């Protein structure tokens, strides 16, 4: 018998249907009838027939025709909402995000698996898990370690030993002994009471990352969770049933308690969950629609699910990966600007950087040479000013290796800390099966990732600071020898005038966001937790800074391509012409003023999807092979060729380089 889950003014109702030949309108009326039946005042309605309503799918928010047959319009177990005339939207309806409809259409259930053992997860792996590219399974070694640690917990309970968080209360209540008969209630109460976050919910991608990372930590075998429960959590992850997790509320010690409690709340069938099948709905209905049962917590398992730095670290993974992507593409964008401004490549000479051999600086200078070397890639623009009397360029062009370089080195440093944190046990107490005991410690403290992500924000911000100054040079005719604001008929047209203002605004905003959150600490839990990391905010604002950097560089990319229009018919180097062609595939030249925001977002999307890197990288690596001996050490940055192996487009063999 088909069954549908229907949302009416904050209530979720399970409505069975004995006849699939009934209509969508019948389903709406039956749901309203059941809603009225549960309300003392009939929900404010005189009768079902008096209610005018529309029906909307929760998945994708599409409106339904009330006359359509259920068997045609809906799938079994589908989630729908009754939209009553006069109601703007049901009071607790939670849109997944502005891009929610895109997420529904994009998601495809993955076929591949990642084996988790708690020791070998990478930042790239976690981001891909967040994108829904893989399901999860445990390695046999991990399963054995989980079982062994659980045996320690079972023995503690059997022997009625007093152990924090297992047979006692939490925080200030650590000295309160809990009766054996109430140990399960203790864990449920912990999850409920700690689900006290506020703010927008995490996107499905970020919630997947958070859950996947918590599973990885549990797989290490130091948390005391049972294998049965962990397998159940993995099934929920693999079905993409994701809890409602507000982004605010963690102080980063004792771990990310509020976010992880919200994560656990959905697992036990309470609060809200999201899945591609249901959209946002009550957790118990989402799980039921996927043939899953809520987790029933055993002693210690609530604590095992919520104690750790996984929110800070999972957001940190996204930050590191996005920072890596924008840092290497910043070199390409800056090289294009240098060409448009008729700069010199002398500042990128190998010998200059050999005598100040920072790894990032050397790599950035190399990338500039690989894109601009006139012997390798003849440039008509460069040839046009070969004999000019300019001695040297402004710092924003000449010092790119020094400024961009330290950003690369910063990212490499932060990536090392985040990778260690990914594969660390961050519970309290820790369960050591080899010793048959639990030990209370402080691995839950988020200071390591908090400090690292504050440092990341400060480092990556500089890419936008120097980019905004290059945009100024492109737009200012006294500095560029180009039309003011890169547009013909200036005055009638304003061109890139306000695009530059947007870049300046983003840079200024990031300056404030770069103030380290980890220098702050407020005592919590009645002074039991008297020093905290504030790492949650460090992670969130690092991502905001990186997004600002991406947008500023998107504006510079557009401005540089627009500058080329005024240098035609001259051409730049082959790789930079490929970048120009890529941009022009999504944004046409600026002939006269038009709505600019979509152009900026289109360029931002190119950077976000790393397409600028993809078109230039084959030329960079071919240049590397031709100019660096095979015996060379590994590339001097952490952002080498892994992305290339997966995505890069080969250079056509017939194309001259």
N, C-alpha and C positions, 0 to 999 in steps of 0.2 A: 504494500500500500504506500503510495507516494506520501511524503510529508514535507511540509515547508515551515521555515522559521520566519515569523513575521514580526516586525517592529512597529508598535503603535504607541506613540507618545511616551517613550521611555520604558515600555514593557516589551519583553521578548516572549512571544507565544508560539508554541509548537502546534501546528494545525495539520492534522492528518486529512487525507483526501481519498475517499473510497472510489471516486470516479474521476479519472484523468480527463474526461470529456467536459468537466466543469470549467468555468471561465476564470480569468484573472480577477474579474469583478466579484465573482462568488468568493474567492479567497479573501479579498479585502473585506467584504461584508462579514464573513465568518470570523475573521480576526477581530473586527470591531465588536461583534457580538460577544466574543469571549472576553475582550477587554472590558466592556460594559458590565459583564457578569461579575467581574472581580472588583468593581468599584461600588461603594455604598450609594453614590449618587448617579450611577450609570455613566460615570465619566463626564457628566454634564450634558449628555445627549438624551433626547426624549425617546428616540427609537433609532434602530439601525438605518431605516429608510430615510431618516432626516439628514444623514451624514453624507456630505459630498467629499469625494476623495480621489486621489490619483495613486497609482502603484508604481514603485520604483525599485529596481534591482539594487541591492547593496553593492554588488560587484559591478563597478563601472558607472553606477549612478544613473543608468539608463531608464527612461520612463517606459512603462508598459501600457499596452492597449487593453482596457478592461474587458473588451469583447473577445480577446484571443483565448484559445483553449490552453489550459495549463500544460498539457502534454506537448504543446508546440512552443510555448513561450518560456517555460521554466524546466530546469532539471530537478530531479528528485533531491531533496535536502537543500534546495537553494534558499538563500536569504533574501528577503524582500522587505520593503518598508511601505507602510500606509502613510501617505502624505495627505493630511486632512486639510480641506480648504480653510484658509485663514491662519493656518500654522505655517510660519516661515520654514521651520525645520524642527524635527523632534528634539526635545531639550537635550538629550544626551547623545545625539548623533555625532560621531566623531569622524570627520573626513580624514583620510589617511595622510594627506599632504596635498598641496596644489597639483602635484604631478601624479596624484593617485590613480587616475584613469589610465595613464601611461603605464603605471606599474602592473595593473591588471593585465593589460594586453601584452606586455613584454614578457611576463613570467612564463617560463616553461619548466615543467618538473624535470630536474636533472637526472641523467642516467648514470653519471660517473660518481665515484665515491672518493673521499679522502680518508685515509686511515689515521686516526688520532691516537697518540701514545703519551701525550703530555710533555714531550721532549723535543719535537722536531717541527712544530708549526712555524711558518714564516709569515711575515707581514703580507706578502702577496697572496698566500693561501687564505688568510683570514678575510682579506678584501674580496677574493673570489667566492668564498663561502657566503659573504654578505650579499653578493650579487645573485645568489641562488644558482651558481654554476655546479655545485657539488652537494651530494648528501654526505652523511658522516657514518663511519663505523669504527669500532674500537679494534685495536690490535689484540691478539691473544695475550701478549705480555701485559698490556694495560688491564685487561679483564681480570687476570690473575692477581695483580697488585690491588685492584679495587676490592676483590673478594677478601684478600688477606687483611686489608685495613678495616673492613667491616667486621671481621671476626673479633678484632680488638674491641670495637664498640659493643658488640653483643656480649662479650665477656664482662665489660664494665657494668652493663645493665644487670647481667645475671648475678654478679657479685655485689651489686648495689654500692659500687665505688663512687665517691664524690668527685666529679670531674666537671669543670666549667663548661656550660652550654649543653651538656648532655644530661646531667642530673641536677643542675643548678639554673638559676635565672641568669640574666645577661647584664653586662655593664655594671651599674651600681648595685644590681641584685645578684651579683656573682656569689654572695655568701648565703643566698636563700636556697635551701634544699627543696627539690621538687619530688613529690611522691611518684613511685614507679607508674602507678595507674594513670598519671597525668603527663607522662613524658611526650606522648604524641600530641596532646593538646598544647603543650608548651611550644612545640615546633610550629604548629599552625598559627598560634597566637603571635609568635615571633614574625612570621611572614606578614600577617595581617597588620600588625601594629607598625611595622617598619615600612609598609607601603604608604609613605607619606610625602611622596614627591609632588612637584607642581610643574606647570609649564607644558609646552607642546610635547606630544609623544614622539619618540624616535621613529624615523622612517623604517619601513620594513627591512631595508638593507642594513641599517645600523642595529636594529634589534636582532637580526640574524647573526651579525658579527658578535654581539654581546652574548647571545646564547651559545654560539659555537665556541667562543673562547672559554666560557664557564665550563662547558663539557670537556674541553681540553685540559683544564686545570683539574677537574674531577678525575680525569683519566690517569693522572699521575699516581693516584692511589694514596694520597695523604689526607683525604677529606673525611673518610669514614662513611661515605654514601654506599648504599647497597648496589650491587650490580643490577638487580631487578629494577630499581628506581632509575639508575643511570640509563639503562636501555630504554625505559619508558620516555625519559627526557629526549633521547636521541630520536625516537620515533616521532615525537612531537616536532622536533626540529626538521626532520626529513619531510614531514607533511606541510612545512612552512606555516605552522600555527604559532603566531608571534604575539607575545603579551603587550599590553599597553604600558609603556615605560616612559614616564615624564622625564624630560631632560634635566630638570633642576632638583636639587635636594641632597646631593652628596657633598661631604666635606673631605672625602678622600682618606678617611681613617675613622673608625675601624673598617677599612675597605669602603666600597661604594654601596653602602647598606640600603638606602632607599631605592635606587634604580634596580638593584638585584632582587630586592624584595618584591617589587612590582613584576619583575620577570618571573619570579617563583609563584606569584599570586595567580597568574594565568595558568601555570602548570598544574596547580591544584584545583582548577576549574572555577576560580573566582575572578572578579574584575572583568576586564575586556580583553579580547584577542582579535587579531587580524589574520586572515588567510586570503590567498588569491581567490578562493572559492566563495568566501563569505563577506569579505570586507570586515569592518568593525562590528562586533557583536559580543554578547555575553560569552565568556570563555567556555562555559559548560556546553553551550550550543555549538560553538566552533569545533571543539574537540569531538563532540558527538557526530557532527556532520562528516568528520574524517574517520569515523570508526575508532576513536581513541577514548580512553577513560582518563579522568583526572588522576594525578599522582596522589597517593595516600602516603603522607610523610611518616617515616619511622623516626625513632629517637636520633638526634644529631643531624638529620637530613635537611631540616629547614636552615639550620646554621651553615651546613655545607653548601647550600645553594646561594646564600646571600653574602658570605664573608670573603671579600677579595677586591682586587683593583681592576676588575674586568671592564668597567665602563671607561675609566681613564685610558686603559691600555687598548681597548678595541677602537675607540675614537682616535687614539694616538697612531694606530696602524693606518687608518684612513688618512690621517694628516701626513704621515711620513710618505706614503705612496703618492699622494697628490702633490706634496712638496717636491718629491723626486721628479715627477713628470713636468711640473711647471719650471723647475730649475734648468733642466736640460733644454727645454723649448725657449726659455728666456735668452739663451745664447743665440739661437737662430733668429729670434725677433730682433735682438740688438744688432746682429750682423746685417740684417736687412736695413735697419735704420742707418747704420754707418754708411752703407752703400748710397742711400738716398741723400745723406748729408755730405757725400763726397769726402769721406774720411780716409785716413791712411791705415794701412795694415802693418806699418813698421812696429807699432807698439806690441804686436803679438809675436815678434821674433823669438825663436826658440832660446837663444842665448840670454835674453832678458830674464826669462822665467827660470832658466836653469840656475841662475845665481840667487834666486829666492824660491827654492823648490817646494813650495806648498803643493800638496797633491791636487787639490781642487783648482788652484790657479793654473797649474800646468795643463790640466785637462781642458779648462775653458779656453785658454790661449790656443790649444791645439784645435779645438772645434772651430774657433774663428778662422784659423789658417785653412782648415779643411773646406770651409765654405767660401773663403775670399781669395785664396791663393790664385793669383792671376796666371801663373805658369800652368796651373792645373785646370782652372776654370776661367778662361778669358772673360773679362767683363768690359763691355763697351762703356759703361758708366765710369768705371775706374780709369780706363784709358783716356777718357775725355778730360780728366784733370791731372794726368800724370805729371805734367810740368808746371803745376800751380806753385805759388810761392808760400803756401801754408806749411809751417814747420811742424806743428803738432796739433792734436785735436783736444777738445774739452775733456775733462775727466770722465764725464758720463759715457764717452766712447772709448777713450784711451785706457781707462782703468777697469774695464769690464772683467778682465781675468782676475784682478785682485778682489773686486767686490762680489762678482758672481761666484768666484772660487771659494771664498770662505763660506758662502751659503751651502755649496756642495759638501764641504767638509763638516759643516754643522749638521746637515741632514744625515750624513754617514754616522756621525757620533750618536745622534738621537736614535737612529735605526738600530744601532747595536744595543742600546739600553731597552728599547721597546721589544726587540726580539728576545732578549733575556727574560723580560717580564712576561712575555707571551707564554713561556714554558716554565714558569715558576709556580710553586705552591704558595698560595697567599691566604690560607685559612688560619683560623685560631679556634680551638687548639689544633695542633698538627698531630696526625696519627702516624706513628712509626711502627709498622707491623714487625719489622725486624727486631725491635726492642720490646714489642708487646706493650707499648705505653703511649699516652698522649702527652704532649708538652705545649704549654702556653707560651706564645712568643708574640712578635710584632710584624710578621711578614705581610700583614694586611695594610701596613702603612704605605700610602701612595707617594711618598716623597721622591722616589727615583723617577717614575714617569712624570710626575708633576714638574719637577725641576727641568727635566729634559724637554718637555713640551713648551714650557715658558721660553727656554733657550731656542727651540725651533721657531716659535713665533717671531722672536727678535731677529733671528737670522734670515728667515724667508722674507720678512717684511722689506728688507733692503732691496730685493729685486723690484718691488713696486716703487720704492723711493727713487731709485736711479732711473727706472723706466719713465716715471712721470716727468723727470727732468728732460729725458730724450723727447718725450711728446711735446714739451714746451719748445724745444729746439726745432722740431718739425713744423710746428704751427707758427712760430715767430719768424717773419720774413727777414728780419735783420740778422738772424742766425742761420737760416736755412737756404736763402736765395730762392725760396719757393713762394708761391702766392700765400698771402696771409690766411691762416686757418685752412690751408690746403683746398681752396675752392675758387673757382672762377667767379667773376662778378661779385667780389667782396663788397659787403654793404647790403646789396640785394640778398646775398646768401651769407650765412654765418659759418657754414662748414663745420669744422671740428672745434669751434670755440667752446661749446659747452661740454663736449666729450672730454676735452682737457680738464674742464672744471670738475667733471665727475671723477676723473682720475685723481685730481688733487684732493677731493673730498674723501675718497677711499683711503688714500695715503694718510691723511690726517686722522681718520677714524682708527686706522691700524696703529698709529702711534700710541693712542690711548690704550688700545687692546694689548699692546706689547708690555704694559706694566705687569710684572710677574705676579701671578696670583699666589704662587707658592711662598712668597715672603710673608704672607698673612697666616695667622692661626688663631682660632677661637676655641676655648675650652668647651667641651660638650660632655653629655652624660654625667652630670653632677661632678665634674672634674676628674672622672675616671679616665676619660679620653681627653687629656689636657693638652695635646699637641696634635694638630691635623695638617694635612698637606694642601687642601683646597685644589686638589688635582683635577676634579671634575670640570671646574671652570677653566683651568689651564688647558685642558683638552678641547673644550668647546670653543674657546676664544682663539686657540691656534688654528682651528678649522675656519673660523671667520676671517682671520688674517690671510690664510691661504686663498680663500675664495676672493678676497679683495685683490690679492696679488694677481690671481688669474684674470680678473676683470680689467685691471690696469694694463696688463700685457696684451689683452685682447684689443684694447683701444690703441695701444702702440702698434700692434700688428696691422690694424685697419689704417692707421695714419701713415705707416711706412708704405703700404701698398698704394695708398692714395698719392703719396709723394712720387712714386714711380710713374704715375700717369703723366706728371709734368716733365718727366725726363725722357719720355718716349720720342722717337723710336729707339733710343738706346736701350740695350738690355743689360741686366746684371748677370751674375754667374749662373751656371746651369742649376745648381741646387736651390738657389734663392728664386730663380724663375719658377721652379716647381712649387715653392711655397706660395709665390704670388698666384700661380694658376689655381692652387688649392683654395685660397681665399676667394678668388674670383668665381669659383664654382658655387659659392654660397652667398657672396655679397658683390653686387655690381659696383662699378666705379661711381664716385660721387660727382655727378655733373651739376646738379643744383640741389638745394636743401630738400630733405625728405625726413621722414620718421626714422630716427637713428637707433633707438633702443633695440629693435630686432636685429640690426646689423651687429651691434656689440654682442648680443647674446649668441648669434650665429658664430662669431669669431671665438667667443668663450667656449662654445661647444666643441669647436675644432681643437682647442687646447686641452679641454677636459678629456676628450677621447684620444688625445695624443696623436692626432692626425698630422699636425705640423712636424712632430718628431718623425713620424713614419715616412714622410716623403723626403726628409733630409738625411735621415740616419744612414741609408745605404751609401750615400756619397761620403759621409763622415768616416764610415768604417772602411770603405775602399781606399780612402786617402790614408787611413791608419796603416793598412796593410802595405801600402806602397812606400810609406815614409818612416816606419818604425820597424827595426829588425825583428825577425821572428822570435829571437831570444829575449825580447823585451819582457819586463815584469808585467804583472796584471795591471790593467787600466787603473789610473790613480784615483778613481772615485768608486763609490759603492753603487753607482748607477750604470753598470757596464752593459752587457749584451743580452741579459735575460729577456728583456722586453722584445729585443730584436728577433730572437729565436722564435718567438710566438707570433709576432704581428707584422714585421716589417715587409714591405713590398720590394721585390728584387728589381734592380735596374735592368731595363731592357738591354739585351746583349748588343743590339745594334746602335745603342745610344752612345754618342761620344761624350767622354767625361773630361 
